[in-house]
Amino acid sequence: MRLSTTVVRSWAEEILRQLGDPAGHTLEVTAGAPDEPGAPETGPAAFTSRLRLRPDEGRTENEGRADEGRAHGTGADAGENAGPGAAVAVTLAFRDGSAVNVLLGEGLGEAEAAALLAGQLQEAVQEVAGGTPTPPCPVRGHGHPPVAEVVDGTASWVCPKDGAARPVLPTPGSRPGAGAGTGAGT
């Protein structure tokens, strides 16, 4: 599967909508790996995070993992359904000068790429928002944020307590945000 900047931008916009559309952010999606972090040059309080993932071919499937059936974008199963593709870089910059860069590299399948993007954007938004748990957990009443993982081939927001999940991206024909907080399990 070849990721395109158009598809990845639509994913990022949907994920940011679920994260409350942080004020003062800018989103940049480019083909290939950026030469520089891409964050605006600012004062000492700013931070830049850069993440590059490459499937680890030396690891066996589910080795050392308690959450069998879920991929986190690393390990042997990260490239399982991947076809040839080009890297897509996503930069999310905030008003305070902080930014996160996520490189969706060759070899990541669609679900793995979407889950990686969701997890990294969620972490950046939570950092800027002072730890506010967004989006809401799939289980009503839980005060913690979900974790972005691949469950049964779908990028999902997963309750870290009981494993209930809902898709990160709306399925074709569904309303965006539909099913949020329903408590549907895996």
C-alpha positions in Angstrom: 0.0 0.0 0.0 1.4 3.3 -1.0 0.6 6.1 1.4 -0.3 9.4 -0.2 0.0 12.9 1.4 -3.7 13.4 0.7 -4.8 10.2 2.5 -2.4 10.9 5.5 -3.6 14.5 5.7 -7.2 13.4 5.9 -6.2 10.9 8.7 -4.4 13.6 10.6 -7.3 16.0 10.3 -9.7 13.4 11.6 -7.5 12.4 14.5 -7.0 16.1 15.4 -10.7 16.6 15.3 -11.1 13.7 17.8 -8.4 15.3 20.0 -10.3 18.6 20.2 -8.6 20.5 17.3 -5.9 22.2 19.4 -5.9 26.0 19.1 -3.0 27.5 17.1 -1.7 24.4 15.5 -0.4 24.0 12.0 -0.3 20.7 10.1 2.1 19.9 7.3 2.1 16.6 5.4 4.9 16.0 2.9 6.2 13.1 0.8 9.5 11.6 2.0 11.5 12.2 5.1 12.2 15.8 6.0 15.9 16.8 6.1 15.3 18.9 9.2 12.8 18.5 12.0 10.6 21.2 10.4 9.6 22.8 13.7 9.8 26.5 13.9 12.9 27.9 15.6 11.9 29.3 18.9 13.1 29.8 22.5 14.5 27.2 25.0 11.0 26.2 26.2 10.2 24.6 22.8 10.6 20.9 22.1 10.7 18.9 18.9 10.0 15.2 18.8 11.0 13.1 15.8 10.2 9.5 15.4 11.3 7.1 12.6 10.1 3.5 12.7 11.5 0.7 10.7 10.1 -2.9 11.1 12.5 -5.0 13.2 13.0 -8.1 11.1 14.9 -9.9 13.9 11.9 -10.1 16.2 9.5 -13.0 16.1 5.7 -12.3 16.1 4.3 -11.5 19.5 7.7 -12.0 21.2 7.6 -10.6 24.7 4.2 -9.1 24.3 1.2 -9.6 26.5 -1.2 -8.0 24.1 -1.3 -10.6 21.4 -3.1 -9.6 18.2 -2.2 -5.9 18.5 0.6 -4.1 16.7 2.2 -0.9 17.9 3.9 0.0 14.6 7.1 -1.9 15.5 8.2 -5.5 15.5 7.8 -8.2 13.0 4.1 -7.7 12.4 4.4 -4.0 11.7 5.1 -4.6 8.0 3.0 -7.7 7.7 0.4 -6.4 5.2 2.7 -3.6 3.8 3.4 -3.3 0.2 5.8 -1.0 -1.6 5.3 2.6 -0.7 7.0 5.9 0.0 7.5 7.6 3.3 5.1 10.4 4.3 6.2 12.9 7.0 3.6 14.7 9.2 4.6 17.8 11.2 2.2 19.2 13.9 3.5 22.5 15.2 1.9 24.5 18.1 1.7 28.2 18.9 4.2 27.8 21.7 6.9 26.6 19.2 6.7 22.9 20.1 6.2 20.4 17.4 6.1 16.7 16.7 7.3 15.0 13.5 6.0 11.6 12.6 7.5 9.7 9.7 5.3 7.0 8.3 8.0 4.9 6.6 8.0 2.4 3.8 6.8 -1.0 5.0 4.1 0.2 7.3 0.6 -1.0 6.4 -2.4 1.3 6.4 -3.6 0.3 9.9 -0.1 0.4 11.4 0.5 3.9 9.9 -2.8 5.2 11.1 -2.3 3.9 14.6 1.2 5.3 14.8 0.0 8.7 13.6 -2.9 8.7 16.1 -0.6 7.7 19.0 2.0 10.3 18.3 -0.5 13.2 17.6 -2.4 12.2 20.8 0.8 12.4 22.8 1.7 15.8 21.4 -1.7 17.2 22.0 -1.9 15.9 25.6 1.5 17.5 26.2 0.4 20.9 25.0 -3.0 20.5 26.7 -1.5 19.8 30.1 -2.3 16.1 30.1 -6.1 16.3 29.3 -7.2 12.8 28.4 -8.3 13.0 24.8 -10.1 11.4 23.0 -12.4 9.8 25.5 -11.9 6.2 26.4 -14.1 3.8 24.5 -15.7 2.8 27.8 -18.0 5.4 29.3 -17.0 6.7 32.6 -13.3 5.9 32.3 -11.2 9.0 33.0 -8.1 7.9 31.1 -7.3 8.3 27.4 -7.3 5.3 25.1 -4.2 4.0 23.5 -3.8 3.9 19.7 -3.2 0.3 18.6 -4.0 -2.1 15.7 -6.7 -4.5 16.6 -7.9 -7.1 14.1 -6.3 -5.1 11.2 -7.9 -1.8 12.2 -6.3 1.2 13.8 -8.2 1.6 17.0 -8.5 3.6 20.2 -8.2 0.9 22.9 -9.1 1.1 26.6 -5.9 0.3 28.5 -7.9 -1.2 31.3 -10.2 -3.6 29.6 -9.3 -3.7 25.9 -12.5 -2.3 24.6 -11.9 -0.6 21.2 -13.3 1.6 18.6 -11.8 2.6 15.2 -9.6 5.6 15.0 -10.8 6.5 11.5 -14.5 6.3 10.5 -15.4 3.4 8.3 -16.9 4.2 4.9 -20.5 5.2 5.2 -20.3 6.0 9.0 -20.6 9.4 10.5 -17.3 10.9 11.9 -17.3 10.4 15.7 -20.1 7.9 15.6 -19.7 5.1 18.1 -17.3 7.2 20.3 -17.8 6.2 23.9 -20.0 3.3 23.1 -18.0 0.8 25.1 -17.9 -1.7 22.2 -15.3 -4.3 22.8 -13.1 -6.4 20.6 
